[in-house]
Amino acid sequence: MSESDNNNRESAESLSKELLEHCKSESLAEEGLRGIIERHNVTPNNHHHHDLGSYRFFRTACNNERVTEGIIRYLLEYFPAAASAAEEDE
């Protein structure tokens, strides 16, 4: 595995972990998500550099009592494949 591949994998793992922690917290908010996404330089519909696997953070956000339609829309703007991944798990 090249150093670049290793860095991409570590970056994706870090992004996924941060998103999951925020999405399960009592402080779930769009602002917090925005900070995480900006820190990882993710742009809408262009996250293919990040293999986020099962998008567990998305399902976790959907089950959080603080979730809003705006949060769901924001996550789907950046991670549209999360909706399909959530459907596959059902």
VEXDREN-2710 file (C-alpha; in Angstrom, 1 decimal):
% VEXDREN-2710
k/r/px/py/pz
1/MET/0.0/0.0/0.0
2/SER/1.4/3.4/-0.9
3/GLU/1.9/6.2/1.6
4/SER/-0.9/8.2/-0.2
5/ASP/-3.3/5.3/0.1
6/ASN/-2.4/4.9/3.8
7/ASN/-3.0/8.6/4.4
8/ASN/-6.3/8.5/2.6
9/ARG/-7.4/5.6/4.7
10/GLU/-6.4/7.3/7.9
11/SER/-8.1/10.5/6.9
12/ALA/-11.3/8.6/6.1
13/GLU/-11.2/6.8/9.4
14/SER/-10.6/10.0/11.3
15/LEU/-13.5/11.8/9.4
16/SER/-15.8/8.8/10.0
17/LYS/-14.9/8.7/13.7
18/GLU/-15.4/12.4/14.2
19/LEU/-18.8/12.4/12.4
20/LEU/-20.0/9.4/14.4
21/GLU/-19.0/11.0/17.7
22/HIS/-20.8/14.2/16.8
23/CYS/-23.9/12.5/15.4
24/LYS/-24.4/10.5/18.6
25/SER/-23.8/13.4/21.0
26/GLU/-26.4/15.5/22.7
27/SER/-24.8/18.5/21.0
28/LEU/-25.6/17.4/17.5
29/ALA/-25.9/20.5/15.3
30/GLU/-25.3/21.6/11.8
31/GLU/-22.5/23.9/12.9
32/GLY/-20.6/21.1/14.5
33/LEU/-20.9/19.0/11.3
34/ARG/-19.8/21.9/9.2
35/GLY/-16.7/22.3/11.3
36/ILE/-15.8/18.6/11.0
37/ILE/-16.4/18.6/7.2
38/GLU/-14.4/21.8/6.6
39/ARG/-11.5/20.5/8.7
40/HIS/-11.3/17.4/6.5
41/ASN/-11.7/19.5/3.3
42/VAL/-14.7/17.6/2.1
43/THR/-16.7/19.2/-0.7
44/PRO/-20.3/18.4/-1.7
45/ASN/-20.6/15.2/-3.7
46/ASN/-16.8/14.9/-3.9
47/HIS/-15.9/12.7/-1.0
48/HIS/-14.8/9.7/-3.1
49/HIS/-11.3/10.2/-1.6
50/HIS/-12.9/9.1/1.7
51/ASP/-14.1/5.5/1.9
52/LEU/-16.6/5.9/4.7
53/GLY/-17.9/2.3/4.4
54/SER/-21.2/1.9/6.1
55/TYR/-21.9/5.6/6.8
56/ARG/-22.8/4.6/10.4
57/PHE/-22.7/8.2/11.4
58/PHE/-25.7/8.9/9.1
59/ARG/-27.9/6.3/10.7
60/THR/-26.7/7.5/14.1
61/ALA/-27.7/11.0/13.3
62/CYS/-31.1/9.9/12.0
63/ASN/-31.7/8.2/15.4
64/ASN/-30.6/11.2/17.5
65/GLU/-33.4/13.1/19.1
66/ARG/-31.7/16.4/18.2
67/VAL/-31.7/15.6/14.5
68/THR/-33.5/18.1/12.2
69/GLU/-34.4/18.0/8.5
70/GLY/-31.6/20.6/8.0
71/ILE/-29.0/18.2/9.5
72/ILE/-30.1/15.3/7.3
73/ARG/-30.1/17.5/4.2
74/TYR/-26.6/18.8/5.1
75/LEU/-25.2/15.3/5.5
76/LEU/-26.8/14.2/2.3
77/GLU/-25.4/17.2/0.4
78/TYR/-21.9/16.0/1.3
79/PHE/-22.5/12.2/1.5
80/PRO/-25.3/11.3/-0.9
81/ALA/-24.3/7.6/-0.8
82/ALA/-25.2/7.5/2.9
83/ALA/-28.9/7.3/2.0
84/SER/-28.3/4.2/-0.1
85/ALA/-26.1/2.6/2.5
86/ALA/-28.8/3.2/5.2
87/GLU/-31.4/1.5/2.9
88/GLU/-29.2/-1.5/2.3
89/ASP/-28.9/-2.1/6.1
90/GLU/-32.6/-2.4/6.6
END
